[in-house]
Amino acid sequence: MTSEVSSIAVVAHELKTPLCILRQLALSIDSADEKSFKKARAQMIQTSERALRQVNDLTKVARLEDGLFELEAVPVRAVCNEVTAELRELFRENHRDINWKYTNKSRLVLANRDMLYSVIYNFCSNAMHYSDVNTKATIMVRDKKGKVEILVRDFGPALPTKIWKEMKYGFINEPTSVAMRPGSSGLGLYIASKFSKYMNGEVSAIRHRDGTSFSLILPISNQMSMFEV
């Protein structure tokens, strides 16, 4: 299988998954009571929104070379809070939880807010599959060598060497399935890699004996902002 065909297969598989979930939820509605109906409806909305996010991100990836996406001063903690707020219900439904730890003194980074949101969202969404009551996923924001690092720690199986090496050197060239990590989004890591490069960021992965940390390092913005938190 050629690299291009393999990449298309990965994208098709990841976009097929939410459609299958939506179909199953739709079929369950016919026999559902009011409580079950409301739950299924909420799940359908969440699933469709996540699928639309992926499609929108892929559309942006295709247009990155046009340079149409503005970089500006972005309050990194606020974006992290927005991501965790959106994913909190998904974590809860899967009996998972996520902690956060912010120690950064530099509150603003130079980034595109939507792209930054997507990178953090993809890292956290992957981590959701690999946490439990004893090993909660963690999102950290900290200063690092004159920049700001956003790091998401999970406790899943080892990241395949090929993907780890690509992320170690800062770039995933194509969507790749993540062997040994069912539920992880190779497409999400590819999107995160492309967005990070556009924002002049550094994306990487750190392998631990009991999991992986996905990291994004961005330049600091010295611009003042009324939204800085």
Salt bridges, closest charged atoms under 4 A:
GLU34 OE2 - LYS38 NZ 3.42
GLU82 OE2 - ARG113 NH2 2.58
GLU86 OE2 - ARG53 NH2 2.95
GLU89 OE1 - ARG92 NH1 2.54
ASP97 OD2 - LYS136 NZ 3.42
ASP114 OD2 - LYS60 NZ 3.86
GLU149 OE1 - ARG142 NE 2.79
GLU149 OE2 - LYS144 NZ 3.76
ASP154 OD1 - ARG181 NH2 2.90
GLU166 OE2 - LYS162 NZ 2.96
GLU202 OE2 - LYS147 NZ 2.88
ASP210 OD1 - ARG153 NH2 2.74
